[in-house]
């Protein structure tokens, strides 16, 4: 099997020749620039560390690293910023040399921290010394939703948040002339150059945009105190997002293998909202997103959602999501055995292979390999599984543990 065949077989719930592997196909399945830089030095690699997700400081793995770890899936993001001139050198707080894309300009403060500003000069992101990502510091709807209830300025408000102003490719290039034609041409070239499966990130965040614009505490209270206002806001979001999603499906729906949405709905102890509230407010709108994809293409639909989402899974599946990442196994009710028993025949679990919070960063390489082997024994049988660590590999993960993790998949992940 080649890589694409391997991933597609697993998505069809067939056992491939070995478990398909992901590293960096999405902004939630990658590796911190700091951890990646240390990994490169350990492996004796000299390619630059390129930060393609500037908010989270996530590196784009080189082809050599993808080959070394047997990675089977990549993002369409790799079709952009392909020239050396698309990048510039910058030292992160702490002195690590990396490269940033030229469309992003960080300001270094006298104390060494970094600042990120919107086009109008508003400070929207800050990375203090010792931090490893940009914190959002500007919430456009902090004082409330637009008083006229029309949301005419929603696009401008979204563009003055870190996630709206600095999206990863291809969306960082969405304002370029003839973006859609260019996206198709670049994706065609990428498809022709690799046998790896392709993932494209879609618009369609709902819950998260409430937290980006209103701030988490306010938006959670809105769900209880002003649900009608929240629904008007979500419908305004969909009015912007659905036409973009349609164009995305028309442009590359026949070229990619997975469309990935992201909407964090969980925390350690359970969902951020009750299943009843999810069904009433979010499920119909998530279904509309999934139905739109289905109207144009038959690709797999993946949802990234952190935390404990066990209680929401039946409704998320009914809404149309077919694969779930990152499978945060350290959260309540997210035991991999339970997930596989109850939902493994219906969906693909994309992640859960190594706990980045308690194991990958603290254990010995031998312990990491055993941890990965146990998770593979549970999640891999019968297909419906893509190996990935639980979310991005963080800066405190030793490079030898990253190597041990992927070596374990290649050693134990065969059928």
HELIX and SHEET records of a PDB file:
HELIX    1   1 UNK A    3  UNK A   11  1                                   9    
HELIX    2   2 UNK A   33  UNK A   43  1                                  11    
HELIX    3   3 UNK A   63  UNK A   68  1                                   6    
HELIX    4   4 UNK A   76  UNK A   79  5                                   4    
HELIX    5   5 UNK A   84  UNK A   86  5                                   3    
HELIX    6   6 UNK A  154  UNK A  158  1                                   5    
HELIX    7   7 UNK A  162  UNK A  165  1                                   4    
HELIX    8   8 UNK A  171  UNK A  173  5                                   3    
HELIX    9   9 UNK A  179  UNK A  193  1                                  15    
HELIX   10  10 UNK A  207  UNK A  214  1                                   8    
HELIX   11  11 UNK A  216  UNK A  225  1                                  10    
HELIX   12  12 UNK A  227  UNK A  252  1                                  26    
HELIX   13  13 UNK A  275  UNK A  277  1                                   3    
HELIX   14  14 UNK A  278  UNK A  283  3                                   6    
HELIX   15  15 UNK A  284  UNK A  296  1                                  13    
HELIX   16  16 UNK A  310  UNK A  312  5                                   3    
HELIX   17  17 UNK A  313  UNK A  319  1                                   7    
HELIX   18  18 UNK A  336  UNK A  343  1                                   8    
HELIX   19  19 UNK A  365  UNK A  379  1                                  15    
HELIX   20  20 UNK A  399  UNK A  412  1                                  14    
SHEET    1   A 8 UNK A  20  UNK A  21  0                                        
SHEET    2   A 8 UNK A 385  UNK A 387  1                                        
SHEET    3   A 8 UNK A 348  UNK A 350  1                                        
SHEET    4   A 8 UNK A 323  UNK A 325  1                                        
SHEET    5   A 8 UNK A 300  UNK A 304  1                                        
SHEET    6   A 8 UNK A 258  UNK A 262  1                                        
SHEET    7   A 8 UNK A 197  UNK A 201  1                                        
SHEET    8   A 8 UNK A  73  UNK A  75  1                                        
SHEET    1   B 4 UNK A  58  UNK A  59  0                                        
SHEET    2   B 4 UNK A  50  UNK A  53 -1                                        
SHEET    3   B 4 UNK A  97  UNK A 101  1                                        
SHEET    4   B 4 UNK A  87  UNK A  91 -1                                        
SHEET    1   C 4 UNK A 107  UNK A 108  0                                        
SHEET    2   C 4 UNK A 114  UNK A 117 -1                                        
SHEET    3   C 4 UNK A 123  UNK A 127 -1                                        
SHEET    4   C 4 UNK A 135  UNK A 136 -1                                        
SHEET    1   D 2 UNK A 266  UNK A 267  0                                        
SHEET    2   D 2 UNK A 270  UNK A 271 -1                                        
END                                                                             
